[in-house]
């Protein structure tokens, strides 16, 4: 009877350890996803802030796409 109790407790501890390991893996994945989202948000906010500052301080405006040309530097 005592041996059955010890086996039962060991199985319960093993199940809890497996759940804890899965929770730790999920936490790691979520932290990585959060870091990626924070990076994307920071980049998105910085672009608008930089453009606004360039307009305000230097009077710069975004170029008209129809006025942009490209030079082909490939050898023939």
N, C-alpha and C positions, 0 to 999 in steps of 0.2 A: 504494500500500500504506500509506504514511504517512497519507494523507488518511482512509482507512478506519479506521485506528487512532484518529485524532483524533475522528472521528464516533462511534465505539464508546465512547470515554471520555466524550464529551459526553452521550451517551444514558444511560450508567451514572450519571453525576452528576445528570442530570435525574430519573431514577428514584429515586435516593436523596433528592433534595430533596423530591419528592412524598411519599415515605414519611415523611420528617421532618416535613413540614407536617401530614400526617394524625395523626402521633403527638402533635404539639403541640396540635392541635385536641382530640384525645381527652383529653390531660392537662388542658386547660382545662375541658372538660366534667366530668371526674372531680373536679377541684377544686371546681367549682360544686356538684356533687352532694354532695361531702363537707361543704361548708359548710352546705348545707341540712339534711343529716342531723345535723350537730353542733348546729344551731339547734333542731331538733326534740327532740333528746336533752336539751339544756339546758332547754328549756321543760318537758319532761316531768318532769325531776328537780326543777326549781324548784317546781313545783306541790305535789308531795308534801312537800318540805322546808318550804314556807311553811305548809302545813296542819299539819304536825307542830309547828312552832314556835308557831303560833297556839293549838293545843291545850295545849301545854306552858306557855307564858308567860302566856296570857290566859284559858285555860280555855274557849276558843271551840270549838264543835262545828258540824258542817255542819247546815244547816237541813233539816227534813223536807220533802220536795217537796210533800206533801199540805197543808202549812200556808201555802204561797205563793199569793198572790192577785195579780191584775193589775187595773189601773184603765184603762179605755178613755177616752182624752183626745180622741178624734176628735169634731169638731163635727157635729151632726146638722142 
